[in-house]
Every structure is written in C-alpha cells, then in structure tokens.
Amino acid sequence: MSERSQQAAPRAVVLLSGGLDSATVLASAQQRGFDCYTVAFDYGQRHRSELAAAAQLAAAAGVVRHQVITIDMGSIGGSALTDASLAVPEEQSEGIPITYVPARNTVFLSLALGVAEVVGADHIFIGVNAVDYSGYPDCRPAFIDAFTALANVATKAGVEGRQQTIETPLLTLGKDQIIALGCSLGVDYAATVSCYQADSDGRACGRCDSCRLRREGFIKAGVSDPTRYQ
C-alpha cells in the first residue's frame, strides 16, 4: 500500500440544514474526498421538519457523524422564521426580507468552527449563495471573507498555523446551476425541505420566497420538481 493511500482523508464540517442547497454542499464535499461531520441547528425555526430531513440526508450519505446543536434564536426575535406572530411573506419585497434571521450565519459558523477544532477539520462547508439569496447580508462574499479572517485569529488551530477555510461551493451559482450540480452528484432532492413554513411532514407551502426560488430553479434546470407540496 502506498504512503498516499495510507493517509487519512481530510476532514470537513458541513452545515446541513436539510434544504436543497445544503444537501448539494454535502455531496460536493464528499465528491472532493472529505470525511464529513454534519451539523444541523435547532434554533427555534418554524420549519422544524428540516431537521428530520437533515438527519435523513446525513444517514443516506454515510457521514462520519451528524449532530444537532440547539440554540434559542427565537428569544432574540426579529424574524418571521422564529417568531410565529410575524407572517412569512408570499410576495417578493424590496430590501432585506423579514425572513432574515439576525446574525444566524455568524452564530452557525462560530459553532461549526468550534466543532472543527474538536474533530480536527480545517474546512467548513456552508451553502451560502450570493445570486438567489433573498438579500440576506450574511450570504455575501464580504461576510465569508471577514469570517475567514476572524476564524484564523480566534482559534488554537489558527495560532498554531493550521489555516481554516470556509468553503462556499454554491456562492456564485444560480438555483438552476445548483440543481444541475446536485443531480450530477446524485442528490435526492425529494428528501430535502426548503420551505419556510413546511408542515410537520415536510410538505412545502409552494408560496413563500424559498419555495418560489426552488420551483423556478427546477423549471430553469429542466428537471422534474420532486417537492412534496401541501
């Protein structure tokens, strides 16, 4: 056996929400040869069925470990995704929509960074997208660049010279391109939940911004939409 074949595969932490984008990111990380540790967040979201989808996707992919981290972001409020008194919009709006969860990706990446230190991973994969991203400020390249700089001065690994890389394979892809990539990697999109107000069985409303972007992506990609609708 060669020295190369004896070397352990590189490790990566993958943020896996259970949605279309994160499922594609996981498949991309595995295609690149990473041993994947997936993390989902129970943060008080209304669409909790995505957590079951994440667990199903992780099991099907055979990841090293899947874990769910609980955070009470609902106590902060300010988002229709965590506050049941705020309606999930069903029409496009100008500016940053009410579905933006304040500081969500900053918190998620910070916790994923901690997991990466513990398991010895130098790569964190996240499905942020600067094309079909609903205007969220924490999905932009500037945010990723800033967090990467923070990660490499805020950790033991960074101080010791092991640079942390935030991987964003979907950053510049349209939804149709993401779907095409996932199909080429064998992603089962029927198992994913993207809807902001999915029911307890994971069935989509078909009306929210996330559903609209997803449906338009399948149409543009020329792929049959496997989404289960209410």
N, C-alpha and C positions, 0 to 999 in steps of 0.2 A: 504494500500500500504506500502510495507516495506521501510525502510530507504535506502537500496541499490537501489531499483527500482526508488526512487525519485532522486538519484544522477544523475547529468548531465553526459553525455558521455564525455570521454576525447577528446580533440581537436587536430587535426594534420594539418599541412600544407603539401601538396603533390605537388611536381614538376611534372607537367603534360605536356609533350611536344606534345602529340598526337601520339607517337610511340608505338610500341609493348611493350617495357619494362615499360614505364611509366603507360600505361593502366593496366598492371599486378600489378604494385605497388599500384595504386589506389584501385584496387579490394582487394588486400591484406590488406591494411589499413582499409578498410570498413569491411572486414571479421573479423578483430580484434576488431571492435566496435568503431572505431574513427569517430567523426564528422569531415568531411574533407573539408578543404579550399584549392582549387586547384589554382595553379599559372602556367601560361604559359608565355614565354618570346618572344617578338617580337624583336629580336636582330640584325636584318639585314640579316637573313638567306635566302639563295636562295630558300629553300624548304618551302615557306610560307604556303603552303596548310596544313602543320601540325598544324597550329594554328586553322584552321576550324575543324580539326579532334579532337583537344583537347577540343574545345567548345562542340562538339557533344558528346564526351565521358563523359564530366562533367555533361551535361544535362541528359544523359541517366542514369548516376549513382545517380543523385539527390543529388549532393554535396551541402553543405551549401552555398558556394559562389565560383564562378570561376572568376578570373581576369587575364588580360593580362598586363604585365609590359613591357614598351618599353625601350630598351637600344640600343644605336648606336655602337655596337661592330664592325660593318663594317668599321668604321672610323679608327680602330686600324689596320685592315688588317691581313695578315699573315695566312689566312685560305681559302681553296677552298670553304668553306661553306658560307663565307661572301664576297668574292672577285670574281666577275664574270670573271676577267681576268685570274684566275687560274683554270685549268681543274680539275674536280672531277676524281680521279683515278679509273680505272675499273679493275685494277690488284692489287693483294696484294704486298705490298712493305716492305722493311726492316725498322726497326726503327719507329719513331713516324710519322704517315702519315700527308699529307698536309691538311687533313680534321679536324685535331685537331684545335680547336678554343682557342687561348691563354687565359688562366685564366677563361674560361667560367664557369666551375662549382664553382669556388671560388666566382665569381660575383653572380651567380644564388643563391647559398646557403646563401650568405650575405644578399641578398634582401629577400629571404624566411625567414631568421632569423628575419628581421625587421617585416615582416608580422606576424610571430609567436608571437612576443612580443605584437603587437597591438591586435590580436584576442585572446590572452591568450592560445596559444598552446605550449606544451612542447615537441612536437615531430615533426620532419621534415622528410618526406619520399622522397628519391631520388633513381632513378633506375640505379645507377652505378653498373658496373659489372667488376670483375677482371679476368674473364675467356675469354669471347668473347667480348673484349673491344677495339680492334683495336690498342692497345698500348698507349692509352691516359693516361698521367700521373695523371690526376685528377679523375681517376676511381679506384684508388688503395686503399687498406685498410689504408696505411700510411697517405694518404691525408685525409680520413674521420676521422681518429683518431686526426690528427692535427687540423682539422677544429672544431671538437667537443670541444677540449681543448680551442680553441680560443673563441667559442661561449659562453662558461661558465665563461669567464673572461671579455667579451666585452659587456655584456648586463645588463640591470637593473634587469631582472629576475635572471640571474646568480648571481649577487651580493647579491640578496635577498634570495638566497638559492634554487631557482627553477632550477634544472638542465635540460638543453636542450639535447635531444637525437636525433642524426642523424640516422634514420632508413634506412638500406640498405638490404631489404629482398632478393635482387637478386645477392648480391655481389659474391657468390661462386657458382652460378648456370650456367650451360651451356645453350645455347639458347633453346635446346630441352626441358630442365627441366623447363625453364621459361614458355614456351608454354604449357607444361603439367599442370603446376600450374595454369596458366591463364584459361585454359579450365575447370579445376575443379572448378574455381570461376566464370565461366560464362562470361568471357571476349569476346567481339565481335571483333575479330581481323580484320574482314573485314572493320571495321570503323577506323582502325589505319593507319598512314602514317609513314613509316620508311625511305624511300628513300632519299638520299642526293640531288637528282635532280628530285624530283617528279614534275609533271606538275601542272597547276593551278587547275585541278580536282582531285589531289591527286593520280594520277596513277604513278606507280613506273617504273623506267628505267629497272630494272632487271639485271643491270650490275655492279653497284657500290658496295663497300665493305659492306655497310649496307644491301643492297638487297641480297648479297651473303650469309651473316650470317643468315639473316631471312629465306631465302629459304632453306638453309641447316638445319636450326632448325626445320622447319615443316617436312622435309623429315625424319630426325632422330627421331622426336617425333611420326611419323606415323599419322600425322594429315594433312588433305587436306589443301593446301595453299589457303587462301581466298583473297590474294593480287590481286589488280587490276593493271595489267601491261599496259604500253603504247603499 
